[in-house]
Amino acid sequence: MVPKTILSLYYINDRIGFVSVFRNYFEERGYQVLAASTGMEGIRLLKSTDVRVDAVVLDYEAPEMSV
């Protein structure tokens, strides 16, 4: 039997409510979710984790990261 692959999603959004909804929705469907509330926190977490991230979803208008 082939083990089911668990996909990892990385979500970055400064709106905490969005993070909570995203995390709940995808974790209920078997995904592993890493989340950050700021762009800088997201970069630090991504650099420090050993988890293979399959997809990144981010708020492109994050306050400290937008130009």
N, C-alpha and C positions, 0 to 999 in steps of 0.2 A: 504494500500500500504506500502511495506517495503522500508525504505529509503536506498538509495545506500550507501554502505560503501566506505569511502575515505581511501585509503591505504597511509601510510606515508613511504617514502624512505629516508634514510640518506646516503648521498654520501660524502666521504672524499677522496680528491685527490689534490695534490699540483700543478697540471697543470690546471690553471684557465680556459683555453679553453675547457678542458674535462668537467669541472664542468658546464660551460655554456651550452654545448651541452646536457649533461645528464639532467640538469634541464629543458631546453626547451622541450626536447623529452617527458619526463614523465609528466610534468605539462600540456602539450597539450592533454594528454591522461587521465587527471583527477586525477593524483596522487598529493599528497602534498610532496614537496621535501625540506628537510633540507640539507644544504651543508656546508662544511668546507674545508679550503685549507691546513690545517696542522693537524697532528694527535692530538697535544695538544689542538688546537682550537676545534677539533671534540669532544674530551673528555669533555671539558668545556661546550660546547653547549649541549651535550647529558645529562649531569648532571643538567643543568639549565632549560631544556625545560619541559613543561607539556604535550607535544605531545607524544602520544603512537607511537613508531617507530615499523613498521612492518618488515622492512628489512634494513640491513646496507650493503652498497657496498663501499669497500675501496681499496686504492692503498697499497698493502702489502709491497711495497718498499718505503714508505714515508720516506724521509730523516731523520727526527728527531726521528722516531719510529723504524727504522730497527736496527737489531743487527749485 
